Amino acid sequence: MVQAGRTAAEAGTPDAGGVPDFSAELYRDVVDFASSTPGWVQSFAAFFTEAALVLLFGFLLLACWRARRMPARSLAIALLSVLGVGVAYSLSELIKLLIEQDRPCRAMRVTTIAECPPLGDWSFPSNHSVIAGATAFGVFAAWRKLGVTALILGAATAFSRVFLGVHYPHDVLVGFLFGVVMTALLVRLLSQTATQLVLKLPSHRPHDIDEQPTVQLPRI
């Protein structure tokens, strides 16, 4: 664990100006619980928060590989989902610079599992959660059966950021939903255009696969 001032319980009223009270209080409860867990749990949480993103992106790449032998719209949705991750992350970085919310591990002077990021690495929204939400929904849109697992894994990844003490609950909740919404919007708005582009690919030779992508979009 990393000592960043006093423990949350000792700190009394948190110095987290501009942060919703419910989020600051919930953060304090989660971090106090995390600090009381065995060392192996804390080590696993630190490993999981990074490894889960790698696994999620692996799921998305697997969905793209599977979709290459499916109808053109399926491949288009899978590829747009990859694009959605990049767009969501880029926009979240811009939002961070505009809002400049300090990390809770610094503002609230708590004991955290992970080292508190340096000043200037802002808290809102959580980039990990944005990527987790965008990637998980992308998997769900392209491959329903694997997508449910991806969404659960993505939600656990978002929670791990609070457990480690580097984000408020509202950072990860907004971040996760933002990632989901951005991927969903790209798929809805660009799927027809992307499908036409996929159809022009000489290498695209779809096989007959019964399962269709999860997202059924109206033709425009």
C-alpha positions, 0 to 999 in steps of 0.5 A, a space after each residue: 500500500 502507498 501512504 498518501 497522508 492520513 487514512 480516510 477514516 482519520 482524514 475526517 471531512 474529505 478535501 474534494 472540492 467539486 466532487 459529489 459528496 456521495 462519490 467522495 464518501 463511497 470512495 472512502 468506504 471502498 479504499 478503507 475496505 481495500 486497505 484491510 484486505 490481504 496482501 495477495 488480494 491487493 497484488 491481484 487487484 494491481 495486476 488485474 486492472 492492467 491485464 483485464 484491458 489487454 484481455 478485453 482488447 484480445 476479445 475484440 481482436 478475436 471478434 474481428 478475426 471471426 467477423 472476417 468470414 461473416 457477412 460484410 455488416 458483421 465485419 464492419 461493426 467489428 472494425 468500427 468497434 475498434 475505431 470506437 475505442 480510439 475515439 472514446 479514449 482521445 475524447 476522454 483525454 480532452 475532457 480531462 484537460 478541460 475539467 482538471 479534477 485532481 486524483 482522490 488519492 491526493 485530494 482526500 489524503 488516503 492510504 491507497 494500494 496503488 501509487 497516486 499518479 503525478 499532479 497533472 494526470 487528472 482523474 475525470 473521467 477514468 481512461 481505464 474505464 473509458 477503454 473498458 466500456 468502449 472495448 466491452 461494448 464493441 465485443 458485445 456488438 460484434 459477438 453476443 456470446 463473448 460480449 456478455 463476458 466482456 461487459 462483466 470484465 469491463 465493469 470489474 476493470 472500472 471498479 478496480 480503479 476505485 479499489 486501487 484508490 486512483 479514481 472516484 466512483 463517478 470517474 469510473 461510472 461516467 468513463 465506462 458509460 462514455 466508452 459504451 456510448 461512443 462505440 454505440 454511436 459510431 456503429 449506429 452512424 457509420 455501419 452502412 458506410 463501413 459495410 459498403 467499404 467492406 464489400 469492396 474488399 477483394 479479400 472479403 469472402 464471407 462464409 455462412 454463419 448463423 449467428 448475426 452481430 448483436 446490434 441490429 441497425 435500421 437501414 438508412 
